[in-house]
Amino acid sequence: MYDYLVVGAGLFGAVFAHEAAKAGKKVKVIEKRAHIAGNIYTKEVEGIQVHEYGAHIFHTSDKAIWEYVNQFAEFNRYTNSPVANYHGEIYNLPFNMNTFNKLWGVVTPQEAQAKIEEQRQVLGGKRPENLEEQAISLVGTDIYEKLIKAYTEKQWGKKATELPAFIIRRLPVRYTYDNNYFNDTYQGIPIGGYTQIVEKMLAHENISVETNVDFFANKAQYLAGFPKIVFTGMIDEFFDYQLGTLEYRSLHFETEVLDMENYQGNAVVNYTDAQTPYTRIIEHKHFEYGTQPKTVITKEHPKTWQKGDEPYYPVNNERNNQLYSDYVKLSKTMPNVIFGGRLGHYRYYDMHQVIGVALQVVRAELEK
């Protein structure tokens, strides 16, 4: 009856299902949550599109990906310009001339570069071996201590000296007065939220969707009953953790409706001190320039992942990457199962990357 079973109605699964259905394939999509759209799910509260699983800003320099996603929604001109709050001091992110001027009173790029170069000397010219050293080599000690150290340690649950340098290697540092976090050509938020994108992807006569369905409750029957399965969950869980458990970081969201028009004046404010238990507050209405009489905020608390929690961030250290590689080898014994997405590939993907990889996978599959 079906050519594919897609496990997970997030962005990867939806793109695969949509493209397969357009090619004439029959697709069944099952989702363990009560809703589709995975972590990009948005829900309307007080007329505001609330990002239920954290802030999602679409950005890409790939024109083909931008045109692809614009089939399903109209995007506004939102530019991601977060700010950092350090004990009540406000700094612009990414680190730019506004940040440097606030910290040191410098005005020109040359002055800022000289200040950072002066502070880099504490490393004695050594090659950075951990996140702390990498951050200092990029932005000096002042910015590291105020705006990176505690935030990063809250995010990952480890000391910065215990974290690998690559986590922060792409940290944006700009010697311009530009608060745009991303350098990408295209950027925005879908007007009316993200859920509509996945709804439209799955609204095809060749696709049937069921929510509140646990793949693992009937795993054997699914494997026997479908010629091909696209699995977007955790690859280690699929194999019942038989080689070991991969590490993830999880999140706890604390969302409130406030009887005021404007709580913090920005969509995203990062809290970079060690005392504040959450890493950031999201004020959702600012993603769409909302003028509603109320506002909705979400405090984002990182937490240690345990089985049963939502896995948000893979911990791509040497041990986990090797374990994932072992699971990939094991997956070759099941050629009828395609693993994909952030959890199936055990890799942090932005939304445009998920779409790009899903398109590659489904096109390769359909060409067979």
Summary of the structure (lengths in Angstrom):
residues: 368
radius of gyration: 21.9
end to end distance: 19.8
largest distance: 68.3
contacts: 1172
relative contact order: 0.21
helix: 38%
strand: 21%
